[in-house]
Amino acid sequence: MSTGVDIETRGSGAVDRRSVLAGAGAAVLAAGSPGPGQAAGGRRLSILFILADDLGFADLGCYGRRGLATPNIDRLAAQGVRLTQAYANSAVCSASRTAIITGRYQDRIAVGLEQPIASDEDGERLRLPEGRPTLPSLFKAAGYHTSLVGKWHLAGGRAGPAKAGYDYFFGFHPGATDYFRRPTEKEAAAADYAGAPLFENDTVIQPKGYLTDLLAAAAIRRIEATPPTESFLVSLHFNAPHWPWEGPGDEAKSAKLKSLRDSDSGNEAVFGAMVEAMDSAVGAVLAALDRLGRAEDTLVVFTSDNGGERFSDTWPLTGMKGELLEGGIRVPGIVRWPAGIKAGRTSGQVLIGMDWMATLLGAAGLRPDPTYPPDGEDLIPVMTGASPPHPRKLFWRYKASEQSAVRSGDWKYLKIAGHEYLFNLAQDERERADRQAAEPAIFHRLRAEYDVWNAQMLPYPVASFSETPKGRLADRY
C-alpha cells in the first residue's frame, strides 16, 4: 500500500498506459482455474460493476433483510463470494466514488474532500486532475469498451465521464434525480424538484419510464453492442435506493414533489419497493449475460457507495450514512466470476472501495499505472481461495462532527463529535463496548497512526461541504 503524498501537479504529465498494462497481471488464481484475464473458453474477461446508492449493510435478503425480497442479488451471492466486511471509503457519495475510480484514498485530491459535491457548479470547478489514471481509463487503454450507466456525481460536470475514461455515458451528473421526470437543462436549473437531465453522452434525452428500469435497459444495450470477441467494462451506478422516495408505482407523487430530498415522506414500504425494483433490474442484466453467453467470462461486482440512510437496515451495526460508525461505512459486497471463483463462498476478508481498481485489474491480468500506485489491494487471490484472508489497516476521516477512524485487524479507533472510542469488532460489531481504558496501548497506537496518515492527506478547505444526519433525524445525536 502506497503511503506517499499525492501531489496535485503530478497528474499533468502524459502516461503511455498501453505499455504499462502490457503483460500478465499479478493475480494468483486457484489451481485449475483459467489464467488472469481469461474465462474457461479462453475469451477475455469482462467486468460488470454494479453500485447501489445508500444501500445499507443488511438491506438484502442474503445479508438478513426482513420484509422485502431480493432473489436476483441473493442468487448472485450464492453463485460467487459474499463479503461480510466490505467497506466504503467514505460515509457519503462523492468521496467514496472518488476512491473507487482512482483506487486511492479520496483525501489525496480536492474533489475527494467534498462530502458530497453539493452543486453542479462545484462539479464543474472540481475535476479529477488531468491525466490521472482511473478505473475506466486503465481498462480503456487495454482495449475494453467502457461505459458508465447511471449516476456520475464526481467532477467535471458534463465532460466528467468522458474525461475520466468512459467511451459512453447514459445517466445524470449530480447526486440525485427524480425517478420519473426528465427535465431539460433549462427546466432543471429553474426548479430543483424537477430533478436532473438525463444524458446520452452529451445529448439530453427524455425517455419515459422508471429510472431504475431505464438504467438496466441501457446497460443491457451496451453489453449487447460489444462484439462477442471483445470485452467490456460496464459501470452500472443505480440511483436506488437514494431519495426521493419513489417506487415504480409512484409517478403521480413524482408530479407533485416539491423537493428532491423528500424529507417529509417515505416509509419502509416505499423503500422496499425501490430495493425490489433494483433487484429486478439486476436480474434483467444478469439474464442478458446468460442469453448472450457472456456470464461465464464476466466478473460481476455488487456493492454500495456508502452505508444506508433513513429507511435502511444495518443490523447488527449502528450508525448510518454521514457517520464513521460501522453502519455508515460497511456495505454489501458480492463478487461472481464463474470461471475463477467457486460458488457459495462467504469471506470475512476486509475490503474497501479503493480495492476494486487493483482487484479488477488483477482479475483481468492488467497492471496499475506505476506513477500513481493504488492504495488498495488486489484481493482476487483471497476471493478465489488461493490465499487466506489477512488483516488490514485502513483509515477514514469525515469533516462533519470531526470524525476519524482506523481499522487495524479486529480493532477500531473512532472519534466522533468530540468523543473517542476503541472497539473490538470481532467481539462487538455494534460498537457498544468502549475498550480504551482496558487497552490503552492499542488506543494510543491507533490514534497516533491516524495522525501520521492524516498528515499525508490534503487538509480540508474551509469552505468544503460535509453532510451529516445530525439534527436532521429525530434519533441522531
PyMOL commands that set and color helices and strands:
alter all, ss='L'
color gray80, all
select helices_A, chain A and resi 8-12+17-21+61-63+71-78+93-102+106-108+110-113+120-125+135-141+157-163+185-190+192-194+211-225+251-256+268-291+326-329+355-363+380-384+400-402+440-456
alter helices_A, ss='H'
color red, helices_A
select strands_A, chain A and resi 46-52+81-87+145-151+168-172+198-200+203-205+232-237+298-304+330-336+345-352+393-398+403-408+411-416+419-424
alter strands_A, ss='S'
color yellow, strands_A
deselect
rebuild
show_as cartoon
